[in-house]
Amino acid sequence: MDYVKAKALYNCSKSLSYDECKTVFEDVEEAISKLHKENIVFADLRDSNILVNKYQGQCQGMLIDFDWAGEEGIECYP
């Protein structure tokens, strides 16, 4: 586990430009796509589990909290 200097999406969504939001959501979409290719479901997708990292003027979106992530058809969540 690493420390990432970033903010949860719900804390910064109003301060992001359209292009920054688009980049964050594209990054999240790419991450979800990679998980699905491995037959893994991310069952807790919400704004508090998406971090926005701004580095050298660029935004990056990333997923956190994989407690409810697991193999499709095997894992069970409340």
Chimera marker file (.cmm) of the C-alpha trace (Angstrom):
<marker_set name="trace">
<marker id="1" x="0.000" y="0.000" z="0.000" r="1" g="1" b="0" radius="0.5"/>
<marker id="2" x="1.319" y="3.438" z="-0.945" r="1" g="1" b="0" radius="0.5"/>
<marker id="3" x="0.429" y="6.966" z="0.088" r="1" g="1" b="0" radius="0.5"/>
<marker id="4" x="-0.995" y="8.996" z="-2.765" r="1" g="1" b="0" radius="0.5"/>
<marker id="5" x="-1.384" y="12.735" z="-2.455" r="1" g="1" b="0" radius="0.5"/>
<marker id="6" x="-4.829" y="12.992" z="-3.993" r="1" g="1" b="0" radius="0.5"/>
<marker id="7" x="-8.388" y="13.994" z="-3.147" r="1" g="1" b="0" radius="0.5"/>
<marker id="8" x="-11.562" y="11.974" z="-3.273" r="1" g="1" b="0" radius="0.5"/>
<marker id="9" x="-13.686" y="12.912" z="-6.272" r="1" g="1" b="0" radius="0.5"/>
<marker id="10" x="-16.516" y="14.152" z="-4.046" r="1" g="1" b="0" radius="0.5"/>
<marker id="11" x="-14.145" y="16.726" z="-2.521" r="1" g="1" b="0" radius="0.5"/>
<marker id="12" x="-12.971" y="18.267" z="-5.777" r="1" g="1" b="0" radius="0.5"/>
<marker id="13" x="-15.574" y="17.585" z="-8.460" r="1" g="1" b="0" radius="0.5"/>
<marker id="14" x="-16.824" y="21.199" z="-8.465" r="1" g="1" b="0" radius="0.5"/>
<marker id="15" x="-13.312" y="22.568" z="-8.982" r="1" g="1" b="0" radius="0.5"/>
<marker id="16" x="-12.473" y="20.365" z="-11.976" r="1" g="1" b="0" radius="0.5"/>
<marker id="17" x="-12.837" y="21.570" z="-15.540" r="1" g="1" b="0" radius="0.5"/>
<marker id="18" x="-14.823" y="19.576" z="-18.075" r="1" g="1" b="0" radius="0.5"/>
<marker id="19" x="-11.620" y="18.187" z="-19.597" r="1" g="1" b="0" radius="0.5"/>
<marker id="20" x="-10.247" y="17.195" z="-16.182" r="1" g="1" b="0" radius="0.5"/>
<marker id="21" x="-13.498" y="15.403" z="-15.296" r="1" g="1" b="0" radius="0.5"/>
<marker id="22" x="-13.440" y="13.647" z="-18.648" r="1" g="1" b="0" radius="0.5"/>
<marker id="23" x="-9.863" y="12.462" z="-18.030" r="1" g="1" b="0" radius="0.5"/>
<marker id="24" x="-10.724" y="11.181" z="-14.545" r="1" g="1" b="0" radius="0.5"/>
<marker id="25" x="-13.729" y="9.240" z="-15.823" r="1" g="1" b="0" radius="0.5"/>
<marker id="26" x="-11.757" y="7.833" z="-18.755" r="1" g="1" b="0" radius="0.5"/>
<marker id="27" x="-9.116" y="6.587" z="-16.310" r="1" g="1" b="0" radius="0.5"/>
<marker id="28" x="-11.796" y="4.970" z="-14.136" r="1" g="1" b="0" radius="0.5"/>
<marker id="29" x="-13.419" y="3.412" z="-17.203" r="1" g="1" b="0" radius="0.5"/>
<marker id="30" x="-10.049" y="1.979" z="-18.250" r="1" g="1" b="0" radius="0.5"/>
<marker id="31" x="-9.439" y="0.554" z="-14.761" r="1" g="1" b="0" radius="0.5"/>
<marker id="32" x="-12.899" y="-1.061" z="-14.649" r="1" g="1" b="0" radius="0.5"/>
<marker id="33" x="-12.338" y="-2.481" z="-18.135" r="1" g="1" b="0" radius="0.5"/>
<marker id="34" x="-9.036" y="-4.057" z="-17.035" r="1" g="1" b="0" radius="0.5"/>
<marker id="35" x="-10.729" y="-5.579" z="-13.985" r="1" g="1" b="0" radius="0.5"/>
<marker id="36" x="-13.560" y="-6.982" z="-16.103" r="1" g="1" b="0" radius="0.5"/>
<marker id="37" x="-11.068" y="-8.587" z="-18.496" r="1" g="1" b="0" radius="0.5"/>
<marker id="38" x="-9.778" y="-10.497" z="-15.455" r="1" g="1" b="0" radius="0.5"/>
<marker id="39" x="-13.367" y="-11.405" z="-14.480" r="1" g="1" b="0" radius="0.5"/>
<marker id="40" x="-13.213" y="-9.125" z="-11.425" r="1" g="1" b="0" radius="0.5"/>
<marker id="41" x="-16.139" y="-6.988" z="-10.305" r="1" g="1" b="0" radius="0.5"/>
<marker id="42" x="-15.554" y="-3.700" z="-8.459" r="1" g="1" b="0" radius="0.5"/>
<marker id="43" x="-18.743" y="-3.647" z="-6.386" r="1" g="1" b="0" radius="0.5"/>
<marker id="44" x="-18.327" y="-0.303" z="-4.615" r="1" g="1" b="0" radius="0.5"/>
<marker id="45" x="-18.008" y="2.239" z="-7.403" r="1" g="1" b="0" radius="0.5"/>
<marker id="46" x="-18.873" y="5.653" z="-5.974" r="1" g="1" b="0" radius="0.5"/>
<marker id="47" x="-17.271" y="9.074" z="-5.775" r="1" g="1" b="0" radius="0.5"/>
<marker id="48" x="-15.615" y="8.409" z="-2.417" r="1" g="1" b="0" radius="0.5"/>
<marker id="49" x="-13.690" y="5.474" z="-3.961" r="1" g="1" b="0" radius="0.5"/>
<marker id="50" x="-12.329" y="7.507" z="-6.850" r="1" g="1" b="0" radius="0.5"/>
<marker id="51" x="-9.240" y="9.599" z="-6.194" r="1" g="1" b="0" radius="0.5"/>
<marker id="52" x="-8.187" y="12.551" z="-8.309" r="1" g="1" b="0" radius="0.5"/>
<marker id="53" x="-4.463" y="13.126" z="-8.456" r="1" g="1" b="0" radius="0.5"/>
<marker id="54" x="-3.200" y="16.351" z="-10.010" r="1" g="1" b="0" radius="0.5"/>
<marker id="55" x="0.436" y="16.141" z="-11.013" r="1" g="1" b="0" radius="0.5"/>
<marker id="56" x="2.261" y="18.666" z="-13.180" r="1" g="1" b="0" radius="0.5"/>
<marker id="57" x="-1.009" y="20.128" z="-14.408" r="1" g="1" b="0" radius="0.5"/>
<marker id="58" x="-2.491" y="16.761" z="-15.376" r="1" g="1" b="0" radius="0.5"/>
<marker id="59" x="-5.397" y="14.993" z="-13.681" r="1" g="1" b="0" radius="0.5"/>
<marker id="60" x="-5.450" y="11.283" z="-13.079" r="1" g="1" b="0" radius="0.5"/>
<marker id="61" x="-8.323" y="9.209" z="-11.754" r="1" g="1" b="0" radius="0.5"/>
<marker id="62" x="-7.762" y="6.053" z="-9.737" r="1" g="1" b="0" radius="0.5"/>
<marker id="63" x="-9.840" y="3.516" z="-7.856" r="1" g="1" b="0" radius="0.5"/>
<marker id="64" x="-9.366" y="2.749" z="-4.171" r="1" g="1" b="0" radius="0.5"/>
<marker id="65" x="-10.989" y="0.445" z="-1.613" r="1" g="1" b="0" radius="0.5"/>
<marker id="66" x="-11.030" y="-2.991" z="-3.186" r="1" g="1" b="0" radius="0.5"/>
<marker id="67" x="-12.748" y="-4.612" z="-0.174" r="1" g="1" b="0" radius="0.5"/>
<marker id="68" x="-15.774" y="-5.332" z="-2.355" r="1" g="1" b="0" radius="0.5"/>
<marker id="69" x="-13.863" y="-6.433" z="-5.432" r="1" g="1" b="0" radius="0.5"/>
<marker id="70" x="-13.775" y="-10.069" z="-6.398" r="1" g="1" b="0" radius="0.5"/>
<marker id="71" x="-14.327" y="-12.691" z="-9.042" r="1" g="1" b="0" radius="0.5"/>
<marker id="72" x="-17.675" y="-12.516" z="-10.790" r="1" g="1" b="0" radius="0.5"/>
<marker id="73" x="-20.083" y="-15.232" z="-9.712" r="1" g="1" b="0" radius="0.5"/>
<marker id="74" x="-17.968" y="-16.262" z="-6.723" r="1" g="1" b="0" radius="0.5"/>
<marker id="75" x="-17.833" y="-13.287" z="-4.357" r="1" g="1" b="0" radius="0.5"/>
<marker id="76" x="-20.977" y="-12.133" z="-2.592" r="1" g="1" b="0" radius="0.5"/>
<marker id="77" x="-21.582" y="-8.664" z="-1.159" r="1" g="1" b="0" radius="0.5"/>
<marker id="78" x="-24.307" y="-7.241" z="1.087" r="1" g="1" b="0" radius="0.5"/>
<link id1="1" id2="2" r="1" g="1" b="0" radius="0.2"/>
<link id1="2" id2="3" r="1" g="1" b="0" radius="0.2"/>
<link id1="3" id2="4" r="1" g="1" b="0" radius="0.2"/>
<link id1="4" id2="5" r="1" g="1" b="0" radius="0.2"/>
<link id1="5" id2="6" r="1" g="1" b="0" radius="0.2"/>
<link id1="6" id2="7" r="1" g="1" b="0" radius="0.2"/>
<link id1="7" id2="8" r="1" g="1" b="0" radius="0.2"/>
<link id1="8" id2="9" r="1" g="1" b="0" radius="0.2"/>
<link id1="9" id2="10" r="1" g="1" b="0" radius="0.2"/>
<link id1="10" id2="11" r="1" g="1" b="0" radius="0.2"/>
<link id1="11" id2="12" r="1" g="1" b="0" radius="0.2"/>
<link id1="12" id2="13" r="1" g="1" b="0" radius="0.2"/>
<link id1="13" id2="14" r="1" g="1" b="0" radius="0.2"/>
<link id1="14" id2="15" r="1" g="1" b="0" radius="0.2"/>
<link id1="15" id2="16" r="1" g="1" b="0" radius="0.2"/>
<link id1="16" id2="17" r="1" g="1" b="0" radius="0.2"/>
<link id1="17" id2="18" r="1" g="1" b="0" radius="0.2"/>
<link id1="18" id2="19" r="1" g="1" b="0" radius="0.2"/>
<link id1="19" id2="20" r="1" g="1" b="0" radius="0.2"/>
<link id1="20" id2="21" r="1" g="1" b="0" radius="0.2"/>
<link id1="21" id2="22" r="1" g="1" b="0" radius="0.2"/>
<link id1="22" id2="23" r="1" g="1" b="0" radius="0.2"/>
<link id1="23" id2="24" r="1" g="1" b="0" radius="0.2"/>
<link id1="24" id2="25" r="1" g="1" b="0" radius="0.2"/>
<link id1="25" id2="26" r="1" g="1" b="0" radius="0.2"/>
<link id1="26" id2="27" r="1" g="1" b="0" radius="0.2"/>
<link id1="27" id2="28" r="1" g="1" b="0" radius="0.2"/>
<link id1="28" id2="29" r="1" g="1" b="0" radius="0.2"/>
<link id1="29" id2="30" r="1" g="1" b="0" radius="0.2"/>
<link id1="30" id2="31" r="1" g="1" b="0" radius="0.2"/>
<link id1="31" id2="32" r="1" g="1" b="0" radius="0.2"/>
<link id1="32" id2="33" r="1" g="1" b="0" radius="0.2"/>
<link id1="33" id2="34" r="1" g="1" b="0" radius="0.2"/>
<link id1="34" id2="35" r="1" g="1" b="0" radius="0.2"/>
<link id1="35" id2="36" r="1" g="1" b="0" radius="0.2"/>
<link id1="36" id2="37" r="1" g="1" b="0" radius="0.2"/>
<link id1="37" id2="38" r="1" g="1" b="0" radius="0.2"/>
<link id1="38" id2="39" r="1" g="1" b="0" radius="0.2"/>
<link id1="39" id2="40" r="1" g="1" b="0" radius="0.2"/>
<link id1="40" id2="41" r="1" g="1" b="0" radius="0.2"/>
<link id1="41" id2="42" r="1" g="1" b="0" radius="0.2"/>
<link id1="42" id2="43" r="1" g="1" b="0" radius="0.2"/>
<link id1="43" id2="44" r="1" g="1" b="0" radius="0.2"/>
<link id1="44" id2="45" r="1" g="1" b="0" radius="0.2"/>
<link id1="45" id2="46" r="1" g="1" b="0" radius="0.2"/>
<link id1="46" id2="47" r="1" g="1" b="0" radius="0.2"/>
<link id1="47" id2="48" r="1" g="1" b="0" radius="0.2"/>
<link id1="48" id2="49" r="1" g="1" b="0" radius="0.2"/>
<link id1="49" id2="50" r="1" g="1" b="0" radius="0.2"/>
<link id1="50" id2="51" r="1" g="1" b="0" radius="0.2"/>
<link id1="51" id2="52" r="1" g="1" b="0" radius="0.2"/>
<link id1="52" id2="53" r="1" g="1" b="0" radius="0.2"/>
<link id1="53" id2="54" r="1" g="1" b="0" radius="0.2"/>
<link id1="54" id2="55" r="1" g="1" b="0" radius="0.2"/>
<link id1="55" id2="56" r="1" g="1" b="0" radius="0.2"/>
<link id1="56" id2="57" r="1" g="1" b="0" radius="0.2"/>
<link id1="57" id2="58" r="1" g="1" b="0" radius="0.2"/>
<link id1="58" id2="59" r="1" g="1" b="0" radius="0.2"/>
<link id1="59" id2="60" r="1" g="1" b="0" radius="0.2"/>
<link id1="60" id2="61" r="1" g="1" b="0" radius="0.2"/>
<link id1="61" id2="62" r="1" g="1" b="0" radius="0.2"/>
<link id1="62" id2="63" r="1" g="1" b="0" radius="0.2"/>
<link id1="63" id2="64" r="1" g="1" b="0" radius="0.2"/>
<link id1="64" id2="65" r="1" g="1" b="0" radius="0.2"/>
<link id1="65" id2="66" r="1" g="1" b="0" radius="0.2"/>
<link id1="66" id2="67" r="1" g="1" b="0" radius="0.2"/>
<link id1="67" id2="68" r="1" g="1" b="0" radius="0.2"/>
<link id1="68" id2="69" r="1" g="1" b="0" radius="0.2"/>
<link id1="69" id2="70" r="1" g="1" b="0" radius="0.2"/>
<link id1="70" id2="71" r="1" g="1" b="0" radius="0.2"/>
<link id1="71" id2="72" r="1" g="1" b="0" radius="0.2"/>
<link id1="72" id2="73" r="1" g="1" b="0" radius="0.2"/>
<link id1="73" id2="74" r="1" g="1" b="0" radius="0.2"/>
<link id1="74" id2="75" r="1" g="1" b="0" radius="0.2"/>
<link id1="75" id2="76" r="1" g="1" b="0" radius="0.2"/>
<link id1="76" id2="77" r="1" g="1" b="0" radius="0.2"/>
<link id1="77" id2="78" r="1" g="1" b="0" radius="0.2"/>
</marker_set>
